[in-house]
Amino acid sequence: MLDAFFEPRSVAIIGATPKPRKPGYIILTNMKTRFKGKLYAVNPKYKNVLGVPCFPSILDVSDEVDLAIVVVPNRVVEKVIDDVIKKDVKAVIIITAGFSEIGNKELEERVKERLREHGIRAIGPNCLGVYYYPGGVDTFFFREPGTPRPPPSDLAIISQSGALAASIMDTAASRGIGIGAAISLGNRIDVGEAELLPYLRSKGFKSFLLYIEGLRDGEGKSFLEALSLISDSKVLIYKGGRTKVSQRATASHTASVAGSYKVFKDVVEEFGGAVAEDPGEIMAFASAVQYMDIPKGNKLLVVTDAGGVGVQLADALGDLYDMPKPLSKELEVQLPPHVRPNNPMDVGGDADDARYELVLKTLSKRYDLVIVAALLESPGTTPYIADIVKEVQEETGVPHLLLSSGGKYSEVLELRARELGLGFAKGVEEAIAAAKVLWRIRKTKEILAKRLRCQKAISV
C-alpha cells in the first residue's frame, strides 16, 4: 500500500491554487515538473490551475486517484477526507497543520479514525510530506530555485521535522550531496518509521538519516524490528527531546512524547542503529558516511599536507581509534629528507599529487580507515587528488575520507569528489563527525551481531 505514496499513477492536489505564495501553488508546480503520471488540481474556485485541469471536488475527477495531497485550512479537512473516502483514494498526505500539535486532538483523532475505518493510508498531518526522486513525487512546499533539490542517491531522510529535512536537502543541493528520498511525517497519525525503513530498503536505499522526537505508545517494538530488517544498512538517528526544555518543545512541535534519551539510545544500539551525539553529525553522515563502507577494524591513518590539521584530527579521534605509526623502509627512502613516516602522516607543505599517491598506495592497505586532508592552496596539489583517493580506495577496499577546507579550491575538490561518489568532509569538524559516526556504526553492528549470536545460542 505504501506504493501509493511513492509510485502513484495519479495524484490530486486538494487546495491547488494559482497564488504563488501559497503551498498549494508550490506543490502543484513541483509535481508538474517531476511527476510523470496523471495530475489533477482540486479547488472550487478554478477550472484550470497552471495548465492542470481543476475540479470543484475530488469526486468530480473521473479517473481513479491513487494519492490525494491535502493542503486546505484545517476547518475543512474533515469534509475533504469524507470526499477522499467516497472516491476510494488509496493514500493521503495531509500537509495542513492545526491538529494535536496545538491541542486540537479531537479533530486529529476523528480524521485518523475515519481513514483507518476505510483502509486509507495517511502521512501527516502537519508535515511537508514526501520527496521521492525515483517516483517524481515532491510535496515539499519550498520553491526552486531558492531551495533546489539535491542530486539522487541511496540516502533516505525520515524526519519528524519538515523544516529540518528541507534544510538538509537545501544544504545538500548546494554541495552536490545526494539524497534520493525525504519523508516529513508530522504528527504521524498512521504511517511511521517502522513501515518506511524496510519499504525504502526494498527500493534500494542503503543509508538512512532519521530525526525522531518520540514514538507513540506501542511503536517501540515495531521500530526495533524494522531496524533489524535493515541491519545491512547504515542508520543514523538524531533523537530530539533530550532535556526537559527540549521535551516541552517537542510536545508543541509534533505532539510527540520524547521519553528517556538514554533508554532510547541504549536500546536502539542493540538493534544496529547509531544515535547521533550532536547536530553536526547529521550533515557529516550525508556528506561523507553515505558514500563510505563501514571500517572493518579500528586502525586509522591520517595523511595531510597541513600538520596542524593532522594534530586536530589526532586530538579528536586518538581516543576512539588506534593510530599506529607506519614502519616502511621502502616508503622512507622514496620521501624527501624533511618527510618521515608517521601518523598523522604529514607529507609536507610542498607535497604534490605524486607524493600523496606514493604514501597512500604504500600505507592505506595497512589500516581500516584513512582520512586524507588536502589543502589545495599548496602549489603542487590539484583536484586530481580525489581521483587518486578513489583509485586507492577501490584497490585496497579500505574506506577513505577526503577532507579539505577553505574557499574556491575546496569547492572545486568537493565537486570532483561528488562526481566520483567519494566521501568528502568540508572542514576538520565535519571530518571528525564523520569518523565518529563510522566508529559508532561499526560498534552498533558488533553489538547487534553479539546479541543475535546470544539469541541463537539460547534457542539451541
Secondary structure as UniProt FT lines:
FT   HELIX           3..6
FT   STRAND          10..14
FT   TURN            20..21
FT   HELIX           23..34
FT   STRAND          38..42
FT   TURN            44..45
FT   STRAND          48..49
FT   TURN            50..51
FT   STRAND          52..55
FT   HELIX           58..60
FT   STRAND          67..70
FT   HELIX           74..76
FT   HELIX           77..87
FT   STRAND          91..94
FT   HELIX           100..102
FT   HELIX           105..117
FT   TURN            118..119
FT   STRAND          121..123
FT   STRAND          129..132
FT   HELIX           133..135
FT   STRAND          137..138
FT   TURN            144..146
FT   STRAND          155..159
FT   HELIX           162..175
FT   STRAND          181..184
FT   TURN            186..187
FT   HELIX           193..202
FT   TURN            203..204
FT   STRAND          207..212
FT   TURN            217..218
FT   HELIX           219..229
FT   TURN            230..232
FT   STRAND          234..239
FT   HELIX           244..253
FT   HELIX           261..270
FT   TURN            271..272
FT   STRAND          274..275
FT   HELIX           280..287
FT   HELIX           289..291
FT   STRAND          299..304
FT   HELIX           307..317
FT   TURN            318..320
FT   HELIX           329..334
FT   TURN            337..338
FT   STRAND          345..346
FT   TURN            349..350
FT   HELIX           353..363
FT   HELIX           364..366
FT   STRAND          369..373
FT   TURN            376..377
FT   TURN            379..380
FT   TURN            383..384
FT   HELIX           385..396
FT   STRAND          400..404
FT   HELIX           408..420
FT   STRAND          424..426
FT   HELIX           428..459
//
